[in-house]
Amino acid sequence: DMPSMERLLELRAAAFADDVEVHAVMLSWDEERLSTYFESGGKASAPPPPQRSLRVLSLHGGGGNRNVNAMQVSRLRRALGPPDVVHFDFLEGDHAWKSENIDPRLVQLFGPGPYWGWYGVENASG
């Protein structure tokens, strides 16, 4: 539960920190964070508020699979943050990709598959 402005001012007074400025963003802090901040005279670096985990849906291209897709977005995953902050869901198409249409480099890197496509598309050009 986030405090009201009245409660925020009470916590500031209880810490004898009337000289510490109050900002609207503090209304999103919990009482423990506010108390720590006011008791330090406004010098404590309060921890950042907890974040909700971001979920990302990632779909591979035709003739791919979740392993190929995970490799393709690996730099993006690292840039966005750790798994407890950003969770990726990798879905696979429901149409088996014909073996003659699978890029041989994919088979070299990721093995024999299976590889998938979407909507009945049979290859990258069709």
DAMO-V589932 format. One record per residue. N is the residue number from 1. BURIAL is # if it has 16 or more other C-alpha atoms within 10 Angstrom, else .. D_LAST is the distance of its C-alpha to the last C-alpha in Angstrom with 2 decimals. Layout:
[[N	BURIAL	D_LAST] [N	BURIAL	D_LAST]]
This chain:
[[1	.	54.79] [2	.	54.99] [3	#	58.48] [4	.	59.77] [5	.	61.22] [6	.	64.66] [7	.	63.91] [8	#	62.45] [9	#	65.70] [10	.	67.74] [11	#	65.99] [12	#	66.62] [13	.	70.30] [14	.	70.68] [15	#	69.55] [16	.	72.02] [17	#	69.14] [18	.	70.00] [19	.	69.30] [20	#	65.62] [21	.	63.32] [22	.	61.19] [23	.	57.65] [24	.	55.46] [25	.	52.84] [26	#	55.54] [27	#	55.22] [28	.	52.00] [29	#	53.96] [30	.	55.64] [31	#	59.44] [32	.	59.48] [33	#	57.50] [34	#	59.75] [35	#	62.92] [36	#	61.90] [37	#	61.12] [38	#	64.36] [39	#	66.52] [40	.	65.37] [41	#	66.45] [42	#	62.88] [43	.	62.36] [44	.	60.38] [45	.	56.72] [46	.	55.48] [47	.	52.41] [48	.	49.19] [49	.	48.39] [50	.	46.15] [51	.	42.47] [52	.	40.10] [53	.	37.26] [54	.	33.92] [55	.	30.95] [56	.	27.47] [57	.	24.34] [58	.	21.74] [59	#	18.17] [60	#	16.22] [61	#	12.72] [62	#	10.02] [63	#	11.87] [64	#	15.15] [65	#	18.29] [66	#	21.44] [67	.	23.11] [68	#	20.46] [69	#	20.39] [70	#	24.20] [71	.	24.49] [72	.	22.16] [73	.	24.34] [74	.	27.64] [75	.	29.15] [76	.	28.45] [77	#	30.07] [78	.	33.12] [79	.	33.43] [80	.	33.45] [81	.	36.13] [82	.	37.16] [83	.	35.68] [84	.	38.62] [85	.	37.63] [86	#	33.81] [87	#	32.01] [88	.	28.28] [89	.	26.46] [90	#	23.35] [91	.	21.23] [92	#	18.66] [93	#	15.67] [94	.	16.58] [95	#	13.84] [96	#	14.64] [97	#	12.18] [98	.	12.59] [99	.	15.23] [100	.	13.92] [101	.	10.92] [102	#	13.54] [103	.	14.94] [104	.	18.50] [105	.	20.04] [106	#	19.11] [107	.	20.80] [108	.	23.73] [109	.	24.21] [110	.	23.44] [111	.	24.01] [112	.	22.23] [113	#	20.67] [114	.	19.52] [115	#	16.21] [116	#	14.27] [117	#	11.25] [118	#	11.42] [119	.	11.01] [120	.	9.59] [121	.	6.09] [122	#	6.29] [123	.	5.38] [124	.	5.69] [125	.	3.78] [126	.	0.00]]
